[in-house]
Amino acid sequence: EGTILKDEMQHLTRRGQIEELPKATEIVLQVCEALEHMTGHDLYHRDVKPSNIILHPERGAVLIDFGLAKEVVAGEDVSLSKGASEGWSPPERARGVSGPFTDVYSLGQVLWHMLTGEDPFHALSEEEIAERLVARGHPGWAAGLICASAQRSDRRIQTVLEFRILLQNEGELPG
């Protein structure tokens, strides 16, 4: 029950609109909550994208489709199995590599899509990201967060928890 985020975004972009930052933040934070719960059980979703997020009228954002979810043995940070959604999955998924950093990449791409109406990107600088976001009325700090989620896996934000904290604190880690 509810609306698929992909459909909601298509509806907005057809009207020349995008999601406002507070609403996009609320949705992504709700998805983070589900992903953090999974991480507590050594599971990673590995297929976070707008078509796998339902906006339920009472429960908020609900993550669906766990077909690519993977358990990673405790003490190991990486799983070596393939399966990816083009654009929404990080580049290392093509080599079958995933870990706590995999869903971070996808969260950043979902946030980017909601704030710009554009498809996922693969090679934009932080300045290019900022230019596009600021042109749509969003704050520059969001560009830093999205850019940090799209880096090479060893340079990327490493956990959904860290991504969530940065999103809640306008790109800053509390001191």
C-alpha positions as CSV (number, residue, x, y, z in Angstrom):
1,E,0.0,0.0,0.0
2,G,1.3,3.4,-0.9
3,T,3.2,5.1,-3.7
4,I,6.4,3.8,-5.2
5,L,9.1,6.6,-4.9
6,K,10.0,6.1,-8.5
7,D,6.4,6.9,-9.6
8,E,6.3,9.9,-7.3
9,M,9.5,11.2,-8.7
10,Q,8.3,10.7,-12.3
11,H,5.1,12.6,-11.4
12,L,7.1,15.5,-10.0
13,T,9.6,15.7,-12.9
14,R,6.8,15.6,-15.5
15,R,5.5,18.8,-13.8
16,G,9.0,20.3,-13.7
17,Q,9.3,19.9,-10.0
18,I,11.7,18.1,-7.6
19,E,11.4,17.0,-4.0
20,E,12.2,19.6,-1.4
21,L,15.1,18.9,1.0
22,P,13.1,18.4,4.2
23,K,10.8,15.8,2.5
24,A,13.8,14.1,0.8
25,T,15.7,14.0,4.1
26,E,12.7,12.5,5.9
27,I,12.4,9.7,3.3
28,V,16.1,8.9,3.2
29,L,16.3,8.9,7.0
30,Q,13.5,6.4,7.1
31,V,15.3,4.2,4.7
32,C,18.4,4.5,6.8
33,E,16.5,3.3,9.8
34,A,15.6,0.0,7.9
35,L,19.2,-0.4,6.6
36,E,20.7,0.2,10.0
37,H,18.4,-2.5,11.4
38,M,19.6,-4.9,8.7
39,T,23.2,-4.0,9.4
40,G,22.6,-5.0,13.1
41,H,22.0,-8.5,11.7
42,D,25.0,-8.5,9.3
43,L,22.7,-7.9,6.3
44,Y,23.1,-5.5,3.4
45,H,20.2,-4.7,1.0
46,R,22.4,-4.0,-2.0
47,D,19.5,-2.8,-4.2
48,V,18.4,0.5,-2.7
49,K,16.7,2.5,-5.5
50,P,13.4,4.5,-5.9
51,S,11.5,1.5,-7.3
52,N,12.3,-0.4,-4.0
53,I,10.9,2.4,-1.7
54,I,7.2,2.6,-1.0
55,L,5.8,5.8,0.5
56,H,3.2,4.4,2.9
57,P,0.6,7.0,4.1
58,E,1.1,6.0,7.8
59,R,4.4,4.2,8.1
60,G,6.4,6.5,5.8
61,A,9.2,5.1,3.6
62,V,9.2,1.3,3.4
63,L,12.1,-0.5,1.9
64,I,11.1,-3.5,-0.3
65,D,12.6,-6.2,-2.5
66,F,15.2,-8.1,-0.6
67,G,16.2,-10.3,-3.5
68,L,19.8,-9.1,-3.5
69,A,20.1,-8.8,0.3
70,K,23.2,-10.6,1.5
71,E,24.4,-11.7,4.9
72,V,28.1,-11.0,5.5
73,V,29.7,-13.3,8.0
74,A,30.5,-11.5,11.3
75,G,34.1,-10.2,11.2
76,E,34.1,-10.0,7.4
77,D,33.3,-6.7,5.7
78,V,33.0,-7.8,2.2
79,S,30.7,-10.2,0.3
80,L,31.8,-11.5,-3.2
81,S,28.5,-12.1,-5.1
82,K,27.2,-10.3,-8.1
83,G,23.8,-8.6,-8.9
84,A,23.3,-4.9,-9.3
85,S,20.8,-2.2,-10.5
86,E,22.5,-0.1,-13.2
87,G,23.3,3.4,-11.8
88,W,21.9,2.8,-8.3
89,S,24.6,0.3,-7.4
90,P,28.2,1.2,-6.9
91,P,30.9,0.3,-9.5
92,E,32.5,-2.4,-7.2
93,R,29.2,-4.4,-7.5
94,A,30.3,-5.4,-11.0
95,R,33.2,-7.2,-9.4
96,G,30.9,-8.8,-6.9
97,V,32.2,-6.7,-4.0
98,S,29.8,-5.4,-1.4
99,G,29.9,-4.3,2.3
100,P,28.5,-1.7,4.6
101,F,29.6,1.0,2.1
102,T,27.4,-0.5,-0.7
103,D,24.1,0.8,0.5
104,V,25.7,4.2,1.3
105,Y,26.4,4.7,-2.4
106,S,22.8,3.9,-3.3
107,L,21.4,6.2,-0.6
108,G,23.4,9.1,-2.0
109,Q,22.1,8.4,-5.5
110,V,18.5,8.3,-4.3
111,L,19.0,11.6,-2.5
112,W,20.6,13.1,-5.6
113,H,17.6,11.9,-7.7
114,M,15.1,13.3,-5.3
115,L,16.8,16.7,-5.1
116,T,17.5,17.1,-8.9
117,G,15.1,14.8,-10.7
118,E,18.2,13.5,-12.6
119,D,19.3,9.9,-13.0
120,P,22.2,8.6,-11.0
121,F,25.6,10.0,-11.9
122,H,29.0,8.3,-12.1
123,A,31.7,11.0,-12.5
124,L,30.7,14.4,-11.3
125,S,33.0,16.5,-9.1
126,E,31.7,18.0,-5.9
127,E,31.6,21.4,-7.6
128,E,29.4,20.1,-10.4
129,I,27.1,18.4,-7.9
130,A,26.9,21.6,-5.9
131,E,26.2,23.7,-8.9
132,R,23.2,21.5,-9.9
133,L,21.9,21.4,-6.3
134,V,22.3,25.1,-5.6
135,A,20.7,26.0,-8.9
136,R,17.6,24.1,-7.6
137,G,17.6,25.9,-4.3
138,H,19.3,23.3,-2.1
139,P,22.2,24.0,0.3
140,G,25.8,23.4,-0.7
141,W,26.4,21.0,2.3
142,A,24.1,18.4,0.5
143,A,26.6,18.3,-2.4
144,G,29.4,17.3,0.0
145,L,27.3,14.5,1.4
146,I,26.3,13.2,-2.0
147,C,29.8,13.4,-3.3
148,A,31.2,11.6,-0.2
149,S,28.7,8.8,-0.8
150,A,29.8,8.4,-4.5
151,Q,33.5,8.0,-3.9
152,R,35.5,4.8,-4.6
153,S,34.5,2.3,-1.9
154,D,37.7,2.9,0.2
155,R,37.1,6.7,0.2
156,R,33.3,6.6,0.6
157,I,31.3,7.1,3.8
158,Q,31.6,3.6,5.2
159,T,28.3,3.0,7.0
160,V,24.7,3.9,6.8
161,L,24.9,5.2,10.4
162,E,27.6,7.7,9.4
163,F,25.6,8.8,6.3
164,R,22.5,9.2,8.5
165,I,24.3,11.3,11.1
166,L,25.8,13.5,8.4
167,L,22.4,14.0,6.8
168,Q,20.8,14.9,10.1
169,N,23.5,17.4,10.9
170,E,23.8,19.2,7.6
171,G,27.0,17.4,6.5
172,E,28.8,17.7,9.8
173,L,29.8,15.0,12.3
174,P,28.9,16.2,15.8
175,G,31.9,17.0,17.9
